[in-house]
Amino acid sequence: MIQTIVVCGAGTMGSGIAQLALQHGFHTVLFDREAGLLDKARTRIEAGLTRASARSGLDTAGIRRAMDGLLTTTDIHYAIGDIIIEAVTERMDVKKALFGQLAEINHSDTILATNTSSLSVTTLSEGLPHPGRVCGMHFFNPAPVMRLVEVVRTPHTRDEVAEAATSLARALGREPVTCIDSPGFIVNRVARPYYLGALRLAEEASMDPSTIDDLMESFGFRMGPFRLMDLIGNDVNLAVSRSLWEACGRPERLKPSALQEARVSEGDLGRKTGKGFYTYSQET
């Protein structure tokens, strides 16, 4: 039975997952090596719980109790729980090194779940002790709002591990979908043409991003591709495109966009930096 959830990575996604865990009564440990990020995450989580109070039924006392269940730490030796959900930078070497450390200090039954959006969960599990406890739990940004969670199974993932991850997603008020480990899983595999097609139009037809977004939204999409890339983060979106392109053998149809690469190299990552394909005020 899962009682303590450890979230590794205090960025937007990690703090969102931690908020969900607290909102649903789980004791939660949030680990990051940077104390400043943890301070910001604590503030963000409390604000998120306050915004969600009408939906979740938490009153002021309930929010205080939820926050009392949060331990933030820069010491990995406190990152001990029934399940670890890592949400660190989208690099295989970083994730592998982290899981290696976590495997040493946690019980062999502790589930190691990765929030990767595109990296191979199978490769991540290789070389770890008890690889059958590794799975993917891919939340979507913003985690407290987006209901879908992809539960990703590798050839090694034990049935009870996948079942526990699926049950946890439901306990967090999410809608789990189980899939096998493959490039892009389900959503990012299906959504890649949406982003890349829009980027190609902007590059080759000199179409304005806002025009493309308005057209797509007029056809029923809740958010146009450029607004969505800015919300996700152009760095994250580009990393997924690169990963999927490589994993599928570099087909031309999945080639990452030079336009998006330029945005990332200039530091225009979207909402989180105040500028992407659009410019955002600090209040956005």
Residue pairs with C-beta under 8 A, 6 or more apart in sequence:
1 82
2 26
2 82
2 83
2 111
2 164
2 167
2 168
2 171
3 26
3 27
3 82
4 26
4 27
4 28
4 29
4 80
4 81
4 82
5 18
5 21
5 26
5 27
5 28
5 29
5 81
5 82
5 83
5 85
5 168
6 28
6 29
6 30
6 31
6 79
6 80
6 81
6 83
6 84
6 85
6 102
7 14
7 15
7 17
7 18
7 21
7 28
7 29
7 30
7 31
7 84
7 85
7 86
7 87
8 14
8 31
8 32
8 79
8 84
8 85
8 86
8 87
8 88
8 98
8 102
9 31
9 32
9 86
9 87
9 88
9 89
9 115
10 18
10 30
10 31
10 32
10 34
10 37
10 38
10 40
10 41
10 72
11 37
11 41
11 87
12 141
12 142
12 233
12 272
13 87
13 115
13 139
13 141
13 143
14 30
14 32
14 41
14 87
14 88
14 115
15 30
15 41
15 44
15 45
15 48
16 48
16 139
16 141
16 142
16 143
16 144
17 85
17 87
17 115
17 139
17 143
18 28
18 30
18 41
18 45
18 70
19 44
19 45
19 48
19 49
19 52
19 143
19 144
20 143
20 144
20 172
20 173
20 174
21 28
21 172
22 28
22 45
22 49
22 66
22 67
22 69
22 70
23 49
23 52
23 56
23 58
23 66
23 144
23 173
24 171
24 172
24 173
25 66
25 69
26 69
27 69
27 71
27 81
28 69
28 70
28 71
29 70
29 71
29 72
29 73
29 78
29 79
29 80
29 81
30 38
30 41
30 42
30 70
30 71
30 72
30 73
31 72
31 73
31 74
31 75
31 76
31 78
31 79
32 38
32 41
32 72
32 74
33 74
34 74
35 74
38 72
38 73
38 74
39 72
41 72
42 67
42 70
42 72
45 67
45 70
46 63
46 67
48 144
49 56
49 58
49 63
49 66
49 67
50 63
52 58
52 144
53 59
53 62
53 63
56 62
58 66
71 78
73 79
76 101
76 102
76 105
77 105
79 102
79 105
79 106
80 105
80 106
80 110
81 106
81 110
82 110
82 111
83 110
83 111
83 112
83 113
83 164
83 165
83 168
84 99
84 102
84 106
84 110
84 111
84 112
84 113
85 113
85 114
85 115
85 137
86 95
86 98
86 99
86 102
86 112
86 113
86 114
86 115
87 115
87 139
88 94
88 95
88 98
90 116
90 117
90 118
90 119
90 236
90 239
90 240
90 243
92 119
92 120
92 123
92 124
95 114
95 116
95 119
95 124
96 124
96 127
99 112
99 114
99 124
99 128
99 134
100 127
100 128
102 110
102 112
103 112
103 128
103 129
103 130
108 129
108 130
108 133
109 133
110 133
111 133
111 134
111 135
111 161
111 164
111 165
112 125
112 128
112 133
112 134
112 135
113 134
113 135
113 136
113 137
113 165
114 121
114 124
114 134
114 135
114 136
114 137
115 136
115 137
115 138
115 139
116 124
116 136
116 138
117 138
117 185
117 188
117 236
117 239
117 240
118 183
118 184
118 185
118 188
118 239
118 240
118 243
118 244
118 247
119 243
120 181
120 183
120 247
121 134
121 135
121 136
121 152
121 154
121 181
122 154
122 155
122 156
122 181
124 134
125 131
125 134
125 154
125 156
125 157
128 134
131 154
131 156
132 156
132 157
132 158
132 161
133 157
133 158
133 161
134 154
134 156
134 157
134 161
135 151
135 152
135 153
135 154
135 157
135 161
135 162
135 165
136 150
136 151
136 152
136 153
136 181
136 185
137 149
137 150
137 151
137 152
137 165
137 168
137 169
138 149
138 150
138 151
138 152
138 185
138 187
139 146
139 149
139 174
140 146
140 148
140 149
140 187
141 231
141 232
141 233
141 236
147 173
147 174
147 175
148 174
148 175
148 177
148 187
149 169
149 172
149 174
149 175
149 176
149 177
150 176
150 177
150 178
150 179
150 185
150 186
150 187
151 162
151 165
151 166
151 169
151 176
151 177
151 178
151 179
152 178
152 179
152 180
152 181
152 185
153 162
153 178
153 179
153 180
153 181
154 181
155 181
162 178
165 176
166 176
166 178
169 175
169 176
170 176
177 186
179 185
179 186
182 189
183 189
183 243
183 244
183 247
183 248
184 190
184 192
184 240
184 243
184 244
184 247
188 240
188 244
189 244
192 240
192 241
192 244
192 254
193 253
194 225
195 225
195 228
195 229
195 237
195 241
195 257
196 241
196 253
196 254
196 255
196 256
196 257
197 225
198 209
198 212
198 216
198 224
198 225
198 226
199 225
199 257
199 259
199 260
200 257
201 207
201 212
202 208
202 209
202 212
202 226
202 259
203 257
203 258
203 259
209 224
209 226
209 277
209 278
210 226
210 278
212 224
212 225
212 226
213 223
213 224
213 225
213 226
213 227
214 224
215 224
216 224
216 225
217 223
217 224
223 231
226 276
226 277
226 278
227 277
227 278
229 237
229 260
229 270
229 276
229 277
230 270
230 271
230 276
230 277
230 278
230 280
231 270
231 271
232 270
233 269
233 270
233 271
233 272
234 260
234 263
234 264
234 268
234 269
234 270
234 276
234 277
235 264
235 269
237 260
238 256
238 257
238 260
238 261
238 264
241 254
241 256
241 257
241 260
242 256
244 254
245 251
245 254
245 255
245 256
248 254
263 269
263 276
263 277
267 273
268 275
268 276
268 277
269 276
270 276
270 277
271 280
271 284
274 280
274 281
274 282
274 284
